[in-house]
Amino acid sequence: MRLPSRRSVARGAALLLAVISAGMSPVVHAARPNVVLILADDLGFSDIAPYGSEIQTPALSALAQRGIRFTNYHTAASCAPTRGMLLTGVDSHRNGVPNIPETIPPEQAQYPNYRGTLGHNVATVASLLQSAGYHTYMAGKWHLGKSPDLLPFRRGFERTVTMADTGADNWEQKPYLAIYKKANWFADGEEFELPKNFYSSRFLVDKTIEFIASNAGDGQPFFAYIPFQAVHIPVQAPQSFTDKYMDTYKAGWEKLREQRLARAQQLGIIPPGTAMVDMSTTGDWESYTADEQRYHAKRMAVYAGMVDAMDHHIGRLINYLRQTGQYDNTVFIFTSDNGSEASGGDDPRSLAMRIALWQQGYVNDYDTLGLKGSFNTIGPSFASAAASPLDFYKFYAGEGGMRVPLIIAGESIPEGARLTNAFAYVTDITPTILDMTGVSPPSGRFGGRPVESIVGRSLLPLVRGDADRIYSATDTIGYELGGNSALFQGDYKIVLNIPPVGDNEWHLYNIVKDPGETNDLKERMPERFNKMLAHYHQYTVANNVLPLPANYNQAFQGIANGTLDRFGPQILLGLLSLIVLLPFLLLYRSRNR
């Protein structure tokens, strides 16, 4: 693990001094473990070193060396649905978050399970732990509702500082999309202004340490949830982190995808001989000019710097817990909300893009890329490399959108770096945490109201080495998000991805032998395919999965919903004015004929 900087040491020492001066003992060994749940945003399957990345992630590598890496763990392919399932153990179509609210069409939004906000028919893991005597903290992105009753401060978290939107700037309190009037930050349920020296990853770890220190020594264990903004757009990083990677990506995305494939095979993350497809959205690196290649290479360098910076600050938290005697009793869970983000295109410096960014107060010039005031993305070509060797990326139900890293580590975990290829799903995280902490899941009711039952399963038997898998060869797990659909059973998966990247056809893959989804088995295994398709239809009925309206387009729906949400009152006023004035206009025209 890298040595902390002088500034990091000073900050940690100051916090430790604050704990001691408040009369609290810095060494606490609770009977029940502390739990730190770390969620990256839009991090691809091979974006960290323990999964084959060239990006330096020593803190996460150290955790991987002391715990277990899951190589067949799946989430939803978009942020809010993952977060809803992660924190409740309940399927996204039953907890109110089947899609991000920004892209739910009005035909679906009229139904209570399609609001895109976390329903009150579920209990969060934070609420369950809080009721069992845990301190519960959150610092980071929420995106499960921003009305007072939906904020995390009312959903089981004792102390919070949270950004409520899909994303926001990492350097200042600024919206990253025109659909938002402002970046909506809240602290303990109240609107909050960010500090002047804000950088998201540093700030979120600072607040987490502050929350933990505020109750150190009282004998109660804590649950800390840290959903980072890294590496969601805008992709931004301190220059010192970006500088480390300025020469790393000069060979382009195709070469990077191949290099990561090779490293992932060497690490045992994927089986030998794994094949991978060429994504239709990946450009030909050699067809770009030298200037274009230089620009694209820096886009990815900033991305790598942002991952590196996140890891650096995770390391600061780990060091703090060591210094205060809390590390040995802490379990760490690290994962991502979905696969890599492909927006931004491979021509981000077009006139149209520059005008759109200028209207938002951004530029994307080469010299300042990643710094304050800049807007950076990596586009579909490098996004495909970030998901290497998997197919597709964020939003789509291909493995590149759904399969992400999962590391569970801690002194209480059996020692030694281990891998498991057992299938695991995002709804398994909450029951795993409850199992680790000895807290019972809700039994039909919680907090005086009926709640949905948890459908996920504890991963603890895998973590402890007591089992090879927790789902049998006949168990099924269904999934749908914005028309992209899948069903998992044993080593197999059926999947449908909608246009413009998908072909709107069902396919069958053995994702254990063929994680790159290169060998469609539908024609060779028709009986298995038809049975799995029948299970998928049963899943949609049982979970009230609604059909999409004809010609649904997620991007266009997001623009329409965002425009209505931000400018709705002005649009309504304009229409009312037109209705009132139209008779007078017609009368005027008739008199002047």
C-alpha positions as CSV (number, residue, x, y, z in Angstrom):
1,M,0.0,0.0,0.0
2,R,1.4,3.4,-0.9
3,L,2.6,5.7,1.9
4,P,0.2,8.5,2.7
5,S,1.2,12.0,1.7
6,R,2.2,14.6,4.3
7,R,-1.2,16.3,4.0
8,S,-3.0,12.9,4.5
9,V,-0.9,12.1,7.6
10,A,-1.6,15.6,9.0
11,R,-5.3,15.2,8.3
12,G,-5.4,11.8,9.9
13,A,-3.4,13.0,12.9
14,A,-5.7,15.9,13.4
15,L,-8.7,13.6,13.4
16,L,-7.0,11.2,15.8
17,L,-6.1,14.1,18.1
18,A,-9.7,15.2,18.1
19,V,-10.9,11.8,19.2
20,I,-8.4,11.6,22.0
21,S,-9.0,15.2,23.2
22,A,-12.7,14.5,23.4
23,G,-11.9,11.9,26.0
24,M,-12.6,8.9,23.8
25,S,-10.4,5.8,23.6
26,P,-9.1,5.4,20.0
27,V,-9.0,1.6,20.5
28,V,-12.4,0.0,20.4
29,H,-13.0,-3.7,19.8
30,A,-16.8,-4.2,19.5
31,A,-18.2,-7.7,19.6
32,R,-19.9,-7.2,16.3
33,P,-17.8,-6.1,13.3
34,N,-17.8,-2.6,11.7
35,V,-18.8,-2.7,8.1
36,V,-17.5,-0.3,5.4
37,L,-19.5,-0.6,2.1
38,I,-17.7,1.2,-0.7
39,L,-19.5,1.7,-4.0
40,A,-17.7,3.0,-7.1
41,D,-19.8,4.7,-9.8
42,D,-19.5,3.4,-13.5
43,L,-16.3,1.4,-12.7
44,G,-15.7,-1.2,-15.4
45,F,-15.0,-4.9,-14.7
46,S,-11.2,-4.7,-15.3
47,D,-10.7,-1.1,-14.0
48,I,-8.8,-2.0,-10.8
49,A,-5.5,-3.9,-10.5
50,P,-6.9,-7.0,-8.7
51,Y,-9.1,-7.5,-11.9
52,G,-6.4,-6.9,-14.5
53,S,-6.0,-3.1,-14.7
54,E,-2.9,-1.2,-15.3
55,I,-4.3,1.5,-13.0
56,Q,-2.5,1.7,-9.7
57,T,-4.9,0.7,-6.9
58,P,-2.7,-0.4,-4.0
59,A,-5.4,0.0,-1.3
60,L,-7.9,-2.2,-3.1
61,S,-5.1,-4.6,-4.0
62,A,-4.2,-4.9,-0.4
63,L,-7.8,-5.7,0.5
64,A,-7.9,-8.3,-2.3
65,Q,-4.8,-9.9,-0.8
66,R,-6.6,-10.3,2.5
67,G,-10.0,-11.4,1.3
68,I,-12.1,-12.8,-1.5
69,R,-12.6,-11.6,-5.0
70,F,-15.9,-12.4,-6.8
71,T,-15.4,-12.9,-10.6
72,N,-19.1,-13.6,-11.4
73,Y,-20.9,-10.9,-9.5
74,H,-23.6,-8.9,-11.2
75,T,-25.5,-5.7,-10.6
76,A,-28.2,-3.8,-12.5
77,A,-26.7,-1.9,-15.5
78,S,-27.6,1.5,-14.1
79,C,-27.0,3.4,-10.9
80,A,-30.3,3.9,-9.1
81,P,-31.7,0.3,-9.6
82,T,-28.4,-1.1,-8.3
83,R,-28.5,1.2,-5.3
84,G,-32.0,0.3,-4.4
85,M,-31.3,-3.4,-4.5
86,L,-27.9,-3.1,-2.8
87,L,-29.4,-1.4,0.2
88,T,-32.5,-3.5,0.6
89,G,-32.0,-7.0,-0.9
90,V,-35.3,-6.5,-2.8
91,D,-35.7,-6.7,-6.6
92,S,-35.8,-3.3,-8.3
93,H,-39.3,-3.8,-9.7
94,R,-40.6,-4.3,-6.1
95,N,-38.7,-1.6,-4.3
96,G,-39.8,1.3,-6.6
97,V,-36.5,1.7,-8.6
98,P,-36.8,-0.3,-11.8
99,N,-35.0,2.5,-13.7
100,I,-33.5,5.9,-13.0
101,P,-36.3,8.4,-12.6
102,E,-34.8,10.6,-15.3
103,T,-35.6,8.0,-18.0
104,I,-38.9,6.4,-16.9
105,P,-41.6,7.1,-19.5
106,P,-44.9,8.6,-18.3
107,E,-46.8,5.5,-19.3
108,Q,-44.8,3.6,-16.6
109,A,-44.4,6.4,-14.1
110,Q,-48.0,6.4,-13.1
111,Y,-47.5,3.0,-11.4
112,P,-46.2,3.0,-7.7
113,N,-43.4,0.5,-8.5
114,Y,-42.1,2.7,-11.3
115,R,-41.5,6.0,-9.5
116,G,-37.7,5.7,-9.6
117,T,-37.4,6.5,-5.9
118,L,-37.0,4.0,-3.0
119,G,-40.4,3.0,-1.8
120,H,-41.5,2.9,1.9
121,N,-42.4,-0.8,1.3
122,V,-38.8,-1.8,1.9
123,A,-36.4,-1.5,4.9
124,T,-32.8,-0.4,4.2
125,V,-29.8,-2.3,5.6
126,A,-29.0,0.9,7.4
127,S,-32.4,1.0,9.2
128,L,-32.0,-2.7,10.2
129,L,-28.5,-2.1,11.6
130,Q,-29.5,1.1,13.3
131,S,-32.4,-0.7,15.1
132,A,-29.8,-3.3,16.2
133,G,-27.5,-0.6,17.8
134,Y,-25.2,0.3,15.0
135,H,-24.1,3.8,14.2
136,T,-24.9,4.3,10.5
137,Y,-23.2,6.8,8.3
138,M,-23.4,7.7,4.6
139,A,-21.2,10.1,2.5
140,G,-21.7,10.2,-1.3
141,K,-24.2,9.7,-4.0
142,W,-27.8,8.7,-3.1
143,H,-30.0,9.0,-6.2
144,L,-33.0,7.3,-4.6
145,G,-35.2,10.3,-4.0
146,K,-34.6,13.9,-2.8
147,S,-37.9,14.8,-1.0
148,P,-37.4,15.0,2.8
149,D,-38.9,11.6,3.5
150,L,-36.8,9.9,0.9
151,L,-33.4,11.2,1.8
152,P,-31.0,8.8,3.5
153,F,-31.3,10.7,6.8
154,R,-34.9,9.3,6.9
155,R,-33.9,5.9,5.6
156,G,-31.8,4.6,8.5
157,F,-28.6,6.7,8.3
158,E,-27.7,8.6,11.5
159,R,-25.3,11.0,9.8
160,T,-25.2,11.9,6.1
161,V,-23.8,14.1,3.5
162,T,-25.2,13.2,0.1
163,M,-25.6,14.2,-3.5
164,A,-29.1,13.3,-4.6
165,D,-28.8,13.5,-8.4
166,T,-27.5,11.1,-11.1
167,G,-24.1,12.9,-10.8
168,A,-22.5,16.3,-10.3
169,D,-19.2,18.1,-10.7
170,N,-16.3,16.8,-8.7
171,W,-14.6,20.2,-8.1
172,E,-17.5,22.5,-7.1
173,Q,-21.2,22.5,-6.4
174,K,-22.3,22.5,-10.0
175,P,-24.8,20.4,-12.0
176,Y,-23.2,18.4,-14.8
177,L,-26.4,18.3,-16.9
178,A,-28.8,21.0,-18.0
179,I,-31.7,19.0,-16.6
180,Y,-30.7,20.2,-13.1
181,K,-30.9,23.8,-11.8
182,K,-28.3,23.0,-9.2
183,A,-26.3,20.2,-7.7
184,N,-28.5,18.9,-4.9
185,W,-26.4,18.2,-1.8
186,F,-27.8,17.5,1.6
187,A,-26.4,17.0,5.1
188,D,-28.5,15.3,7.7
189,G,-31.6,16.0,5.7
190,E,-30.9,19.7,5.1
191,E,-29.6,21.5,2.0
192,F,-25.9,21.8,2.1
193,E,-23.2,24.0,0.6
194,L,-19.9,22.4,-0.3
195,P,-16.6,23.7,0.9
196,K,-14.4,25.8,-1.4
197,N,-11.6,23.2,-1.5
198,F,-13.9,20.4,-2.5
199,Y,-12.8,17.4,-4.5
200,S,-15.4,14.6,-4.3
201,S,-13.3,11.5,-3.4
202,R,-11.2,13.4,-0.7
203,F,-14.3,15.1,0.7
204,L,-16.4,11.9,1.0
205,V,-13.6,10.1,2.9
206,D,-13.0,13.2,5.1
207,K,-16.7,13.2,6.1
208,T,-16.7,9.4,6.7
209,I,-13.7,9.8,9.1
210,E,-15.4,12.7,10.8
211,F,-18.6,10.7,11.3
212,I,-16.7,7.6,12.7
213,A,-14.6,9.8,15.0
214,S,-17.6,11.6,16.4
215,N,-18.7,8.4,18.2
216,A,-15.4,6.6,18.7
217,G,-15.0,4.9,22.0
218,D,-18.7,4.5,22.9
219,G,-18.6,0.7,22.3
220,Q,-21.1,0.7,19.4
221,P,-20.1,-0.7,16.0
222,F,-20.6,1.3,12.8
223,F,-21.8,0.8,9.3
224,A,-20.3,3.3,6.8
225,Y,-21.7,3.5,3.3
226,I,-19.4,5.4,0.8
227,P,-20.9,5.7,-2.7
228,F,-18.2,7.6,-4.6
229,Q,-18.8,9.9,-7.5
230,A,-15.7,8.3,-9.2
231,V,-15.7,7.5,-12.1
232,H,-19.1,8.9,-13.2
233,I,-19.1,11.8,-15.7
234,P,-17.7,14.4,-15.6
235,V,-14.5,12.4,-15.3
236,Q,-12.2,14.7,-13.3
237,A,-9.0,14.2,-11.3
238,P,-6.2,16.2,-9.6
239,Q,-3.4,16.8,-12.1
240,S,-0.9,14.8,-10.0
241,F,-2.9,11.6,-10.5
242,T,-3.6,12.2,-14.2
243,D,0.2,12.8,-14.8
244,K,1.0,9.2,-13.8
245,Y,-0.9,7.9,-16.9
246,M,-0.1,10.5,-19.6
247,D,1.9,7.9,-21.6
248,T,-0.1,4.8,-20.7
249,Y,-2.8,4.9,-23.4
250,K,-0.9,6.0,-26.4
251,A,-1.5,2.6,-28.1
252,G,-5.2,3.1,-28.0
253,W,-8.3,1.2,-26.8
254,E,-8.0,-2.0,-28.9
255,K,-4.5,-2.6,-27.4
256,L,-5.7,-1.8,-23.9
257,R,-8.6,-4.3,-24.2
258,E,-6.2,-7.0,-25.3
259,Q,-3.8,-6.2,-22.5
260,R,-6.5,-6.4,-19.8
261,L,-7.8,-9.6,-21.3
262,A,-4.3,-11.2,-20.9
263,R,-3.8,-9.9,-17.3
264,A,-7.3,-11.0,-16.2
265,Q,-6.5,-14.5,-17.5
266,Q,-3.1,-14.5,-15.7
267,L,-4.9,-13.5,-12.4
268,G,-7.5,-16.2,-12.9
269,I,-10.3,-13.6,-13.1
270,I,-11.5,-15.3,-16.3
271,P,-10.8,-18.7,-17.7
272,P,-7.9,-19.4,-20.1
273,G,-8.8,-19.0,-23.7
274,T,-11.6,-16.5,-23.0
275,A,-12.6,-14.9,-26.3
276,M,-14.0,-11.4,-26.7
277,V,-16.1,-9.7,-29.3
278,D,-15.4,-6.5,-31.2
279,M,-18.0,-3.9,-30.1
280,S,-19.7,-2.2,-33.0
281,T,-19.3,1.1,-31.3
282,T,-15.5,0.8,-31.0
283,G,-13.6,3.0,-33.4
284,D,-10.5,2.1,-35.4
285,W,-7.6,3.6,-33.4
286,E,-5.4,3.8,-36.5
287,S,-7.9,5.8,-38.4
288,Y,-7.6,8.8,-36.0
289,T,-5.0,11.6,-36.5
290,A,-2.1,11.9,-34.2
291,D,-3.8,14.9,-32.5
292,E,-7.0,12.9,-32.0
293,Q,-5.1,10.0,-30.6
294,R,-3.3,12.3,-28.2
295,Y,-6.6,13.8,-27.0
296,H,-8.3,10.4,-26.5
297,A,-5.3,9.1,-24.6
298,K,-5.5,12.0,-22.2
299,R,-9.3,11.4,-21.7
300,M,-8.4,7.9,-20.5
301,A,-5.4,9.2,-18.4
302,V,-7.8,11.4,-16.5
303,Y,-10.1,8.5,-16.0
304,A,-7.2,6.4,-14.6
305,G,-6.2,9.3,-12.4
306,M,-9.8,9.4,-11.0
307,V,-9.7,5.7,-10.2
308,D,-6.2,6.1,-8.6
309,A,-7.4,9.1,-6.6
310,M,-10.4,7.2,-5.3
311,D,-8.1,4.3,-4.2
312,H,-5.7,6.8,-2.5
313,H,-8.5,8.1,-0.4
314,I,-9.8,4.6,0.4
315,G,-6.3,4.0,1.6
316,R,-6.6,7.1,3.9
317,L,-9.7,5.7,5.5
318,I,-8.0,2.3,6.0
319,N,-5.0,4.1,7.6
320,Y,-7.3,6.0,9.9
321,L,-9.0,2.8,11.1
322,R,-5.5,1.2,11.7
323,Q,-4.4,4.3,13.7
324,T,-7.5,4.2,15.9
325,G,-7.5,0.5,16.5
326,Q,-10.6,-0.2,14.5
327,Y,-9.2,-1.9,11.5
328,D,-9.1,-5.4,12.9
329,N,-12.8,-5.4,13.6
330,T,-13.9,-3.9,10.3
331,V,-15.1,-5.8,7.2
332,F,-14.7,-4.0,3.9
333,I,-17.0,-4.5,0.9
334,F,-16.0,-2.9,-2.4
335,T,-17.9,-3.0,-5.6
336,S,-19.3,-0.8,-8.5
337,D,-22.9,0.1,-9.3
338,N,-22.6,-1.0,-13.0
339,G,-20.2,-1.3,-15.8
340,S,-18.3,1.4,-17.6
341,E,-20.0,4.6,-19.0
342,A,-19.9,5.0,-22.8
343,S,-21.4,8.5,-23.3
344,G,-19.5,11.4,-24.8
345,G,-18.8,9.8,-28.1
346,D,-15.5,9.5,-29.9
347,D,-15.8,13.1,-31.2
348,P,-16.1,15.2,-28.0
349,R,-14.6,18.3,-29.6
350,S,-17.3,18.8,-32.2
351,L,-18.8,22.3,-32.5
352,A,-22.1,21.0,-31.2
353,M,-20.5,19.4,-28.1
354,R,-18.5,22.5,-27.4
355,I,-21.5,24.7,-27.6
356,A,-23.5,22.4,-25.3
357,L,-20.7,22.3,-22.7
358,W,-20.2,26.1,-22.9
359,Q,-23.9,26.6,-22.0
360,Q,-23.3,24.5,-18.9
361,G,-20.1,26.5,-18.0
362,Y,-17.7,23.8,-19.2
363,V,-14.9,23.4,-21.6
364,N,-13.1,20.2,-22.8
365,D,-9.8,21.6,-23.9
366,Y,-6.8,19.3,-23.9
367,D,-4.6,21.3,-21.5
368,T,-7.2,21.5,-18.7
369,L,-8.9,18.2,-19.2
370,G,-10.0,16.8,-15.9
371,L,-9.4,20.0,-13.9
372,K,-12.0,22.4,-12.5
373,G,-14.3,23.8,-15.2
374,S,-13.5,20.9,-17.6
375,F,-15.9,18.2,-18.8
376,N,-14.4,14.8,-19.6
377,T,-15.8,11.5,-20.7
378,I,-14.1,8.4,-22.2
379,G,-16.6,7.5,-24.9
380,P,-17.7,4.1,-26.1
381,S,-14.3,2.9,-27.4
382,F,-12.4,3.2,-24.1
383,A,-15.5,2.2,-22.2
384,S,-15.3,-1.1,-24.0
385,A,-11.7,-1.5,-22.9
386,A,-12.7,-0.6,-19.3
387,A,-15.1,-3.6,-19.4
388,S,-12.6,-5.9,-21.0
389,P,-13.0,-8.7,-21.9
390,L,-16.8,-8.4,-21.6
391,D,-19.4,-7.3,-24.1
392,F,-21.4,-4.1,-23.9
393,Y,-21.3,-1.5,-21.0
394,K,-23.5,0.6,-18.8
395,F,-27.3,0.5,-19.4
396,Y,-27.1,-2.7,-21.4
397,A,-27.7,-6.3,-20.0
398,G,-24.5,-7.6,-21.6
399,E,-21.8,-8.8,-19.1
400,G,-19.9,-5.5,-19.6
401,G,-22.9,-3.6,-18.2
402,M,-23.7,-6.0,-15.3
403,R,-20.6,-7.9,-14.2
404,V,-18.4,-5.7,-11.9
405,P,-15.7,-6.2,-9.2
406,L,-16.7,-7.3,-5.7
407,I,-14.1,-7.6,-2.9
408,I,-14.9,-8.6,0.6
409,A,-12.0,-8.4,3.1
410,G,-11.1,-7.9,6.7
411,E,-9.2,-9.4,9.5
412,S,-12.2,-11.5,10.4
413,I,-12.2,-13.0,6.9
414,P,-10.1,-16.2,6.3
415,E,-6.7,-15.0,5.3
416,G,-5.1,-15.2,1.9
417,A,-6.2,-13.9,-1.6
418,R,-9.0,-16.1,-2.9
419,L,-11.2,-16.1,-5.9
420,T,-14.7,-17.5,-6.4
421,N,-16.5,-17.9,-9.7
422,A,-19.8,-18.6,-8.0
423,F,-22.7,-16.5,-9.3
424,A,-23.6,-13.6,-7.0
425,Y,-26.1,-10.8,-7.4
426,V,-26.5,-7.3,-6.0
427,T,-29.5,-8.3,-3.8
428,D,-27.0,-10.6,-1.9
429,I,-25.1,-7.7,-0.3
430,T,-27.8,-6.7,2.3
431,P,-28.3,-10.3,3.6
432,T,-24.5,-10.8,3.6
433,I,-24.1,-7.7,5.9
434,L,-27.0,-8.8,8.1
435,D,-25.4,-12.3,8.4
436,M,-22.0,-10.8,9.3
437,T,-23.5,-8.6,12.0
438,G,-26.0,-11.1,13.4
439,V,-28.9,-8.9,12.6
440,S,-32.2,-10.5,11.5
441,P,-33.9,-9.6,8.2
442,P,-37.4,-8.1,8.4
443,S,-40.1,-10.7,8.7
444,G,-43.0,-9.1,6.8
445,R,-43.0,-5.9,8.8
446,F,-40.6,-3.2,10.0
447,G,-41.0,0.1,11.7
448,G,-44.8,-0.5,12.1
449,R,-45.4,-1.1,8.4
450,P,-45.4,-4.0,6.0
451,V,-42.2,-4.4,4.0
452,E,-41.1,-6.6,1.1
453,S,-39.1,-9.7,2.0
454,I,-35.4,-9.9,1.0
455,V,-34.8,-12.1,-2.0
456,G,-31.0,-12.1,-2.0
457,R,-28.8,-14.7,-0.2
458,S,-25.9,-14.3,2.2
459,L,-22.5,-14.7,0.6
460,L,-20.9,-15.5,3.9
461,P,-20.7,-19.3,3.2
462,L,-18.6,-18.4,0.1
463,V,-16.5,-15.9,2.1
464,R,-15.8,-18.4,4.8
465,G,-15.0,-21.2,2.4
466,D,-17.9,-23.3,3.6
467,A,-19.6,-23.6,0.2
468,D,-18.7,-23.5,-3.5
469,R,-22.0,-21.7,-4.5
470,I,-25.1,-20.3,-3.0
471,Y,-27.4,-20.6,-6.0
472,S,-28.1,-24.1,-7.3
473,A,-28.1,-25.1,-11.0
474,T,-31.9,-24.7,-11.0
475,D,-32.3,-21.4,-9.2
476,T,-33.2,-18.4,-11.4
477,I,-32.6,-14.7,-11.1
478,G,-34.5,-12.4,-13.5
479,Y,-33.6,-8.9,-14.6
480,E,-35.0,-6.0,-16.7
481,L,-34.0,-2.4,-17.0
482,G,-35.3,-0.1,-19.7
483,G,-36.1,-3.0,-22.0
484,N,-32.7,-4.7,-21.6
485,S,-33.4,-8.1,-20.1
486,A,-31.7,-11.2,-18.7
487,L,-32.2,-14.3,-16.7
488,F,-29.4,-16.3,-14.9
489,Q,-29.6,-20.0,-14.1
490,G,-26.6,-22.0,-13.0
491,D,-23.7,-21.2,-15.4
492,Y,-26.1,-19.9,-18.1
493,K,-27.7,-16.6,-19.0
494,I,-30.2,-15.5,-21.6
495,V,-30.0,-11.9,-22.6
496,L,-31.7,-9.3,-24.8
497,N,-30.3,-5.9,-25.5
498,I,-32.3,-3.3,-27.3
499,P,-31.1,-0.9,-30.0
500,P,-29.2,1.2,-30.9
501,V,-26.3,-1.0,-29.7
502,G,-28.3,-4.3,-29.2
503,D,-30.1,-6.3,-31.8
504,N,-33.4,-6.8,-29.8
505,E,-32.9,-10.6,-30.0
506,W,-32.6,-13.2,-27.2
507,H,-29.3,-15.1,-26.9
508,L,-28.0,-17.9,-24.6
509,Y,-24.5,-18.0,-23.2
510,N,-22.5,-20.1,-20.7
511,I,-21.1,-17.1,-18.9
512,V,-18.7,-19.2,-16.8
513,K,-16.8,-20.7,-19.8
514,D,-17.6,-17.7,-22.1
515,P,-17.8,-14.5,-20.0
516,G,-17.2,-12.5,-23.2
517,E,-20.6,-13.7,-24.6
518,T,-19.1,-14.8,-27.9
519,N,-20.7,-18.2,-28.4
520,D,-24.5,-18.1,-28.7
521,L,-25.9,-21.5,-27.6
522,K,-29.6,-20.8,-28.4
523,E,-29.7,-23.1,-31.5
524,R,-27.7,-25.9,-29.9
525,M,-29.5,-25.9,-26.6
526,P,-33.1,-25.1,-27.6
527,E,-34.7,-26.9,-24.6
528,R,-32.6,-25.0,-22.1
529,F,-33.2,-21.7,-23.9
530,N,-37.0,-22.2,-24.0
531,K,-37.2,-23.2,-20.3
532,M,-35.1,-20.1,-19.3
533,L,-37.2,-17.9,-21.5
534,A,-40.4,-19.2,-19.7
535,H,-38.7,-18.5,-16.3
536,Y,-38.1,-15.0,-17.5
537,H,-41.7,-14.4,-18.4
538,Q,-42.7,-15.8,-15.0
539,Y,-40.3,-13.3,-13.4
540,T,-41.9,-10.4,-15.3
541,V,-45.4,-11.4,-14.1
542,A,-44.4,-12.0,-10.5
543,N,-42.5,-8.7,-10.2
544,N,-44.9,-6.4,-12.2
545,V,-42.4,-5.6,-15.0
546,L,-44.1,-3.2,-17.4
547,P,-43.7,-3.2,-21.1
548,L,-41.9,-0.2,-22.7
549,P,-43.9,2.2,-24.9
550,A,-43.3,1.8,-28.7
551,N,-40.1,3.5,-30.0
552,Y,-38.8,4.1,-26.4
553,N,-35.4,5.8,-26.5
554,Q,-33.6,6.2,-23.2
555,A,-31.6,9.3,-24.2
556,F,-34.6,11.1,-25.7
557,Q,-36.8,10.2,-22.7
558,G,-34.1,11.6,-20.4
559,I,-34.1,14.9,-22.3
560,A,-37.9,15.1,-22.3
561,N,-38.2,14.2,-18.6
562,G,-35.4,16.6,-17.6
563,T,-36.8,19.5,-19.7
564,L,-40.3,19.0,-18.1
565,D,-38.9,18.7,-14.6
566,R,-36.7,21.8,-14.9
567,F,-38.8,24.0,-17.1
568,G,-42.3,22.5,-16.5
569,P,-43.8,25.6,-14.8
570,Q,-42.6,27.9,-17.6
571,I,-43.9,25.5,-20.2
572,L,-47.3,25.3,-18.5
573,L,-47.4,29.0,-18.1
574,G,-46.7,29.4,-21.8
575,L,-49.4,27.0,-22.8
576,L,-52.0,28.7,-20.5
577,S,-51.0,32.0,-22.0
578,L,-51.5,30.7,-25.5
579,I,-54.9,29.3,-24.6
580,V,-56.0,32.6,-23.1
581,L,-54.6,34.7,-25.9
582,L,-55.6,32.5,-28.8
583,P,-59.3,33.7,-29.1
584,F,-58.1,37.3,-29.1
585,L,-55.5,36.5,-31.8
586,L,-58.1,34.8,-34.0
587,L,-60.6,37.7,-33.5
588,Y,-57.9,40.2,-34.5
589,R,-57.0,38.2,-37.6
590,S,-60.7,37.9,-38.6
591,R,-61.3,41.7,-38.3
592,N,-58.2,42.5,-40.4
593,R,-59.0,40.2,-43.4
